[in-house]
Amino acid sequence: MKHTLKKLPKSEVELTIEVSKEALAKHRAQVIKEISLHKNIPGFRKGHVPEKILIEKVGETAIQGETIEMAINQSYIKAVKEEGIQVISAPKISIDKHDPLVYKAIVAIVPEAKVPELKDIKVPEKKTIKITKKEIDETKKMLAERMTELKKQDRAAKKDDLVECDFEGYDQDGVLLEDTKSKHHPIVIGSGAFVPGFEDQITGLKKDDEKDFEITFPKDYAKESFRNKKVKFHVKVHDVFERVIPKFDEKLIERLTGSKKTVEEMEQEIKESLKEKHENDQKQELEQKFLEELAKKSEVDIPEVLIEREIDNKIHSLQEFAMSRKIPWQKHLENMGKTEEDLRKEAAKDAEKAVKARICFQELMKKSAPKVEEKEIQTKIDAMITSAPKDQHAQARAQFQKGSESWHEVEWEMKITKFFDGLFK
């Protein structure tokens, strides 16, 4: 077997491979032997069918096809190993000659990245996090609202009331519009959850009141087909409820947490929780800024296949989001006013950035990754196993054995954590 390698743009290579007549003859003999062992031909035992009879029954074309397929599979794998390349896509095969067999295989490989030294990358500055009284009070209000009581009222609806109503929307020709109809829908006046102007229109209505009004949807509305659209609504009120939000006191805290605490103790817990959240948010932001800076100063020729995979992952995440809310995918697309192709095009730019940042970071870590001791890894794995249900411990220990793929995944995650913790001191 002979082969040559030619580098192509976008981290692809072209392998030109020649399989000799002698090698093809051996592959053909192997194909005939395997067919003879597996094909039922009346009057002959499997594995003892004369070649001439076998060809008559199977056909020369089929035998030649399987011979070429076997020759390509084996010679391609051998050429890849001899060249020492790491392929990341299935090869695109084109045959130039059949005897001897000469073909080309174009395949994407792991791209090479030129990254700067760590000292040459600008590290974003970590800021001191301060939790304000306003944040604590807003959290207390949110917690109290979880225990809101609804009291039915025989009066006109006002701000902060919950109004339960039916509504439906029509276009200018009186045709009912999709996704504008609902029954017994709860609306909190002043929440801003609905189209601007809608909550104002139902303010002042009482039980059993009906009203017709027109709303112009915002120009930046999520569903494109509704942007700047004038919609005529008909509303019927079923009930008006006053929302009674309890006072944030020790009694409410016990209802929320199941334990007795003073208001001051709960405020301290809220403060610590908010601080932890802000720290995590800042860490993610700093990591993202660092990766963007790294990518700007790096060079890498990204294979299209990696970008396509990133886009596929993005679409899959959106599909799972829709599924979690029991919304059919096509319906979710309609709600956004987009096609799947629109989403793929929108995701392409960010996908390329994400892939580049990931490749460059992996290259940087070859030189700059902190060391993680085996003892540290095992301690982490032990903690993970302990937190799992007892009936899963044996399976988990087998999965996370030293040197396994799962072991190395934990090691890699710990290296990343250690790297960024040291970077953003």
Legacy VTK file of the C-alpha trace (Angstrom):
# vtk DataFile Version 3.0
C-alpha trace
ASCII
DATASET POLYDATA
POINTS 425 float
0.000 0.000 0.000
1.215 3.477 -0.891
-0.148 6.760 0.373
0.564 10.487 0.339
-0.837 13.275 2.507
-1.773 16.783 1.410
-2.843 19.532 3.849
-6.024 21.434 3.003
-7.651 24.566 4.499
-9.936 24.346 7.569
-7.744 21.667 9.186
-8.548 19.008 6.614
-6.122 16.645 4.889
-6.344 14.663 1.685
-4.943 11.141 1.745
-4.241 9.599 -1.656
-4.055 5.835 -1.155
-3.106 3.088 -3.604
-3.979 -0.561 -2.984
-1.985 -2.944 -5.207
-3.479 -5.645 -7.450
-1.995 -8.293 -5.166
-3.613 -6.773 -2.066
-6.941 -6.465 -3.885
-6.763 -10.151 -4.827
-6.300 -11.046 -1.139
-9.270 -8.880 -0.153
-11.377 -10.516 -2.867
-10.459 -13.985 -1.602
-11.415 -12.922 1.934
-14.763 -11.549 0.716
-15.557 -14.793 -1.133
-14.632 -16.826 1.947
-16.879 -14.744 4.226
-19.819 -14.899 1.797
-19.376 -18.671 1.504
-19.457 -19.001 5.304
-22.680 -17.024 5.717
-24.772 -17.494 2.581
-27.186 -20.414 2.225
-26.830 -22.062 -1.217
-28.879 -25.269 -1.786
-26.733 -28.385 -2.257
-23.650 -26.976 -0.512
-22.468 -26.707 3.075
-21.538 -23.226 4.334
-17.863 -22.578 3.687
-17.662 -25.229 0.952
-19.288 -23.452 -1.990
-17.134 -23.480 -5.166
-16.082 -19.996 -6.206
-17.686 -20.306 -9.640
-21.081 -21.270 -8.130
-20.810 -18.514 -5.537
-20.162 -15.867 -8.211
-23.134 -17.128 -10.221
-25.427 -16.846 -7.194
-24.117 -13.577 -5.714
-22.922 -11.743 -8.821
-19.477 -10.391 -9.680
-20.617 -6.797 -9.148
-21.565 -7.449 -5.516
-18.266 -9.229 -4.846
-16.271 -6.384 -6.398
-18.223 -3.842 -4.341
-17.512 -5.631 -1.073
-13.857 -6.118 -2.071
-13.390 -2.393 -2.671
-15.198 -1.544 0.577
-12.929 -3.904 2.550
-9.796 -2.591 0.813
-10.728 1.045 1.520
-11.636 0.407 5.175
-8.405 -1.427 5.983
-6.028 0.737 3.941
-7.556 4.001 5.253
-7.130 2.943 8.893
-3.549 1.881 8.209
-2.708 5.162 6.432
-4.150 7.234 9.309
-2.068 5.300 11.846
1.127 5.609 9.790
0.629 9.366 9.324
-0.090 9.795 13.039
-3.067 12.096 12.435
-6.061 12.466 14.769
-9.201 12.409 12.639
-12.457 13.979 13.872
-14.800 13.247 10.966
-15.784 10.437 8.643
-13.687 10.489 5.424
-15.106 11.670 2.119
-14.044 9.000 -0.364
-13.588 9.430 -4.119
-12.193 6.616 -6.306
-9.724 7.524 -9.085
-8.831 4.000 -10.363
-10.094 0.466 -9.713
-7.148 -1.778 -10.680
-4.939 -1.049 -8.876
-7.321 0.730 -6.515
-6.444 4.413 -6.123
-8.695 6.654 -4.077
-8.693 9.927 -2.148
-9.941 10.357 1.421
-10.588 13.888 2.672
-10.944 14.077 6.428
-10.951 16.744 9.176
-8.248 16.446 11.817
-7.647 17.909 15.256
-6.554 21.480 14.461
-3.244 22.937 15.545
-3.513 26.089 17.621
-0.854 28.759 18.111
-1.498 30.313 21.497
0.410 33.022 23.397
2.223 32.518 26.677
-0.003 32.870 29.726
1.913 35.981 30.816
0.995 37.684 27.533
-2.773 37.298 28.019
-4.611 40.130 29.733
-6.364 38.744 32.810
-9.661 40.519 33.663
-9.741 42.107 37.101
-11.707 40.514 39.914
-13.995 42.962 41.734
-15.013 43.042 45.374
-18.618 41.956 45.793
-20.833 43.967 48.120
-24.388 42.966 48.942
-26.705 45.958 49.355
-29.674 46.299 51.687
-31.838 46.790 48.593
-30.893 43.324 47.282
-31.656 41.726 50.635
-35.021 43.512 50.846
-35.930 42.464 47.285
-35.138 38.843 48.160
-37.229 39.074 51.328
-40.115 40.446 49.256
-39.780 37.616 46.727
-39.784 35.011 49.519
-42.821 36.600 51.150
-44.674 36.630 47.819
-44.339 32.837 47.677
-46.792 32.732 50.575
-49.249 35.207 49.051
-52.904 34.610 49.936
-55.634 35.399 47.403
-58.847 37.005 48.688
-61.768 37.229 46.282
-63.076 40.777 45.901
-66.352 42.224 44.630
-64.787 45.450 43.355
-62.895 46.936 40.430
-59.444 45.496 39.779
-56.488 47.677 40.726
-52.695 47.527 40.720
-51.233 44.383 42.354
-54.550 42.505 42.107
-54.730 39.127 40.397
-57.417 39.036 37.713
-58.643 35.684 36.388
-60.051 36.151 32.902
-60.683 34.733 29.428
-59.234 36.552 26.456
-58.863 36.129 22.712
-57.242 38.262 20.018
-58.376 39.039 16.459
-56.753 40.671 13.465
-58.243 43.713 11.723
-60.533 41.435 9.682
-61.936 39.754 12.770
-60.042 36.482 12.317
-58.993 34.746 15.560
-55.190 34.792 15.892
-53.242 31.759 17.003
-51.709 31.919 20.509
-53.951 34.815 21.607
-56.661 32.785 23.330
-56.745 31.563 26.928
-59.320 30.546 29.536
-59.243 31.419 33.260
-55.835 33.025 32.813
-54.308 34.659 35.940
-52.882 38.146 35.351
-51.222 40.255 38.056
-51.870 43.921 37.259
-48.607 45.844 37.242
-46.385 42.790 36.811
-45.538 43.697 33.202
-45.891 40.040 32.226
-48.223 40.784 29.315
-48.041 42.883 26.167
-47.570 46.555 27.145
-50.956 48.176 27.644
-52.897 44.936 28.264
-52.815 45.152 32.061
-53.875 48.825 31.914
-56.948 47.832 29.894
-58.209 45.336 32.486
-57.597 47.716 35.388
-60.970 48.867 36.698
-62.887 45.807 35.513
-65.021 43.741 37.921
-66.297 40.169 38.031
-68.317 39.279 34.882
-67.251 42.495 33.089
-66.402 42.196 29.387
-64.341 44.589 27.317
-63.024 45.019 23.769
-59.831 46.967 23.123
-56.933 47.189 20.687
-53.247 46.673 21.442
-50.269 47.344 19.156
-47.539 44.789 19.805
-43.968 46.106 20.355
-41.588 46.292 17.392
-39.160 43.970 19.220
-41.775 41.367 20.235
-40.358 37.840 20.410
-42.696 36.396 17.780
-41.774 38.177 14.564
-45.232 37.877 12.950
-46.713 39.953 15.820
-44.236 42.849 15.729
-45.997 46.226 15.283
-49.234 44.270 14.757
-52.553 45.727 15.872
-54.645 43.115 17.665
-58.235 43.479 18.862
-58.811 41.727 22.175
-62.011 40.606 23.853
-61.738 40.015 27.597
-64.171 38.547 30.115
-63.329 38.754 33.842
-64.188 35.757 36.037
-62.810 36.944 39.377
-60.729 39.663 41.015
-58.413 38.701 43.879
-56.534 40.886 46.303
-53.026 39.563 46.804
-52.255 39.564 50.533
-48.508 39.296 51.003
-47.550 38.311 54.580
-45.140 40.313 56.675
-41.554 39.027 56.657
-41.300 37.939 60.285
-40.237 34.888 62.321
-43.589 33.199 61.718
-43.182 33.481 57.939
-39.538 32.353 58.139
-40.592 29.169 59.928
-43.200 28.506 57.219
-40.554 29.035 54.519
-37.680 27.087 56.056
-39.279 24.691 58.511
-37.073 25.963 61.348
-37.097 28.793 63.855
-34.850 31.751 62.979
-34.792 35.424 63.744
-35.218 37.958 60.952
-31.585 38.986 61.434
-30.382 35.385 61.061
-32.450 34.945 57.907
-31.129 38.202 56.477
-27.577 36.961 57.076
-28.372 33.709 55.247
-29.848 35.693 52.370
-26.740 37.886 52.277
-24.426 34.858 52.146
-26.537 33.203 49.470
-26.542 36.361 47.332
-22.795 36.729 47.771
-22.199 33.152 46.645
-24.423 33.669 43.595
-22.664 36.908 42.614
-19.266 35.259 43.074
-20.262 32.381 40.802
-21.680 34.797 38.223
-18.514 36.883 38.321
-16.327 33.805 37.998
-18.198 32.708 34.872
-17.942 36.212 33.434
-14.195 36.439 34.145
-13.570 33.004 32.632
-15.499 33.968 29.507
-13.571 37.242 29.133
-10.266 35.416 29.563
-11.194 32.844 26.915
-12.240 35.619 24.518
-8.913 37.373 25.055
-7.034 34.114 24.552
-8.905 33.433 21.301
-8.164 36.944 19.987
-4.426 36.388 20.424
-4.418 32.846 19.030
-4.374 31.328 15.567
-6.309 28.208 14.630
-7.874 26.878 11.432
-11.196 25.452 12.612
-12.747 22.486 10.758
-16.327 23.060 9.626
-17.365 19.782 11.229
-16.633 21.153 14.729
-18.691 24.285 14.074
-21.581 22.181 12.781
-21.425 19.984 15.884
-21.527 23.073 18.109
-24.579 24.352 16.234
-26.212 20.924 16.522
-25.670 21.041 20.301
-27.252 24.501 20.482
-30.320 23.361 18.531
-30.554 20.230 20.701
-30.519 22.385 23.854
-33.363 24.512 22.469
-35.337 21.381 21.610
-34.854 20.036 25.152
-35.984 23.424 26.538
-39.188 23.231 24.475
-39.711 19.591 25.465
-39.318 20.427 29.165
-42.237 22.853 28.761
-44.223 20.340 26.698
-44.127 22.582 23.636
-43.807 20.811 20.254
-40.622 21.893 18.471
-42.445 23.287 15.428
-44.747 25.241 17.736
-41.743 26.633 19.600
-40.260 27.779 16.282
-43.553 29.455 15.363
-43.649 31.245 18.724
-40.181 32.639 18.014
-41.143 33.503 14.435
-38.136 31.574 13.122
-37.248 28.470 11.159
-34.642 25.945 12.282
-32.421 27.207 9.461
-32.725 30.758 10.886
-31.549 29.480 14.261
-28.616 27.624 12.695
-27.476 30.777 10.887
-27.782 32.856 14.065
-25.841 30.262 16.063
-23.003 29.944 13.516
-20.969 32.991 14.632
-21.124 32.190 18.336
-20.441 28.528 17.560
-17.179 29.391 15.792
-16.102 31.591 18.720
-16.936 28.868 21.242
-15.040 26.184 19.315
-11.996 28.423 18.865
-11.926 29.341 22.551
-12.186 25.680 23.569
-9.398 24.522 21.229
-7.090 27.353 22.273
-7.729 26.750 25.973
-6.931 23.057 25.604
-3.656 24.000 23.891
-2.815 26.544 26.609
-3.485 23.965 29.312
-0.836 21.662 27.813
1.728 24.195 29.052
-0.044 25.912 31.941
-2.306 23.341 33.606
-1.726 23.062 37.374
-0.892 19.656 38.797
-3.649 17.725 40.532
-2.521 14.925 42.821
-4.101 11.472 42.595
-5.134 11.780 46.240
-7.097 14.957 45.425
-8.867 13.254 42.533
-9.759 10.220 44.629
-11.082 12.417 47.448
-13.308 14.234 44.938
-14.555 10.949 43.457
-15.213 9.486 46.908
-17.349 12.513 47.761
-19.284 12.137 44.505
-19.932 8.453 45.180
-20.978 9.083 48.782
-23.561 11.631 47.640
-25.140 9.079 45.268
-27.815 6.570 46.422
-26.254 3.556 48.178
-27.483 1.073 45.586
-25.434 2.949 42.954
-22.119 3.027 44.858
-20.673 -0.183 43.370
-21.527 0.878 39.829
-20.062 4.342 40.428
-16.802 2.933 41.828
-16.429 0.737 38.755
-17.103 3.728 36.492
-14.570 5.980 38.243
-11.683 3.523 38.543
-8.232 5.059 38.335
-7.234 5.656 34.709
-10.779 5.368 33.360
-12.359 7.984 31.109
-14.518 9.194 34.009
-11.423 9.475 36.226
-9.683 11.682 33.652
-12.826 13.802 33.237
-12.784 14.550 36.976
-9.051 15.282 36.774
-9.598 17.705 33.865
-12.417 19.546 35.656
-10.260 19.884 38.766
-7.376 21.262 36.696
-9.678 23.857 35.131
-11.023 24.899 38.533
-7.503 25.130 39.969
-6.267 27.085 36.944
-8.947 29.775 37.160
-8.841 29.952 40.974
-5.126 30.728 40.700
-5.714 33.191 37.869
-8.392 35.260 39.599
-6.965 35.514 43.085
LINES 1 426
425 0 1 2 3 4 5 6 7 8 9 10 11 12 13 14 15 16 17 18 19 20 21 22 23 24 25 26 27 28 29 30 31 32 33 34 35 36 37 38 39 40 41 42 43 44 45 46 47 48 49 50 51 52 53 54 55 56 57 58 59 60 61 62 63 64 65 66 67 68 69 70 71 72 73 74 75 76 77 78 79 80 81 82 83 84 85 86 87 88 89 90 91 92 93 94 95 96 97 98 99 100 101 102 103 104 105 106 107 108 109 110 111 112 113 114 115 116 117 118 119 120 121 122 123 124 125 126 127 128 129 130 131 132 133 134 135 136 137 138 139 140 141 142 143 144 145 146 147 148 149 150 151 152 153 154 155 156 157 158 159 160 161 162 163 164 165 166 167 168 169 170 171 172 173 174 175 176 177 178 179 180 181 182 183 184 185 186 187 188 189 190 191 192 193 194 195 196 197 198 199 200 201 202 203 204 205 206 207 208 209 210 211 212 213 214 215 216 217 218 219 220 221 222 223 224 225 226 227 228 229 230 231 232 233 234 235 236 237 238 239 240 241 242 243 244 245 246 247 248 249 250 251 252 253 254 255 256 257 258 259 260 261 262 263 264 265 266 267 268 269 270 271 272 273 274 275 276 277 278 279 280 281 282 283 284 285 286 287 288 289 290 291 292 293 294 295 296 297 298 299 300 301 302 303 304 305 306 307 308 309 310 311 312 313 314 315 316 317 318 319 320 321 322 323 324 325 326 327 328 329 330 331 332 333 334 335 336 337 338 339 340 341 342 343 344 345 346 347 348 349 350 351 352 353 354 355 356 357 358 359 360 361 362 363 364 365 366 367 368 369 370 371 372 373 374 375 376 377 378 379 380 381 382 383 384 385 386 387 388 389 390 391 392 393 394 395 396 397 398 399 400 401 402 403 404 405 406 407 408 409 410 411 412 413 414 415 416 417 418 419 420 421 422 423 424
